[in-house]
Amino acid sequence: MPTPSFAEFIEFFPLLKPPFSLLPDLQQIPADPVPLPEILMDAYILPFEGDEVDEYTEYIPYGKISGTKNFHALIYWKAAVMQYEFILAIYSNEGDLLAHAIIGGLRSDNEGILHSVSVIHEDLTITIAEGFTSAEGDLQDNPNTYTYQMAIKPDGSISYEINEEDKKE
């Protein structure tokens, strides 16, 4: 079976012009998303998703960040049992994965819910705010609420930095 082309894959991702926000809100996902063909998922997403893939997990193309030249910065939405995530996947122009990271979403377990929102800026920096809501609904008093920065570097790598005021002493 021939390998699908990377050009076919990126056609599923509409262009996104920064700045824009990603919220853990299902309303951001198109009501009638164009499903990604399984052959494209198998070639360009599943190789780095690892053991988390099961028959209940869905992958929906969300968009391609404009303003990149030496790589493609794609965002897809991953829906699995008890979690919804926006994943940033950076590919070379030839289709090789350079980096990937979770940049927003919602994860739930018996302890509570982790909420994560992000803003992608024009300079390709990403500000992410995360907070944990306990099963009892307590968000304000939780010391695990913090923000951090990511940046998409010119080589397609991703850098991370926790905001100074959120660092533990």
DARA-V784798 format. One record per helix or strand of 3 or more residues. SS is the DSSP state (H for helix, E for strand). FROM is the first residue (numbers start at 1). LEN is the number of residues. If there is no record, write none. Layout:
# DARA-V784798
SS/FROM/LEN ; SS/FROM/LEN
This chain:
# DARA-V784798
H/6/5 ; E/20/3 ; H/26/3 ; H/38/7 ; H/46/7 ; E/58/8 ; E/71/10 ; E/83/10 ; E/97/13 ; E/112/9 ; E/125/10 ; E/146/7 ; E/158/5 ; H/164/3
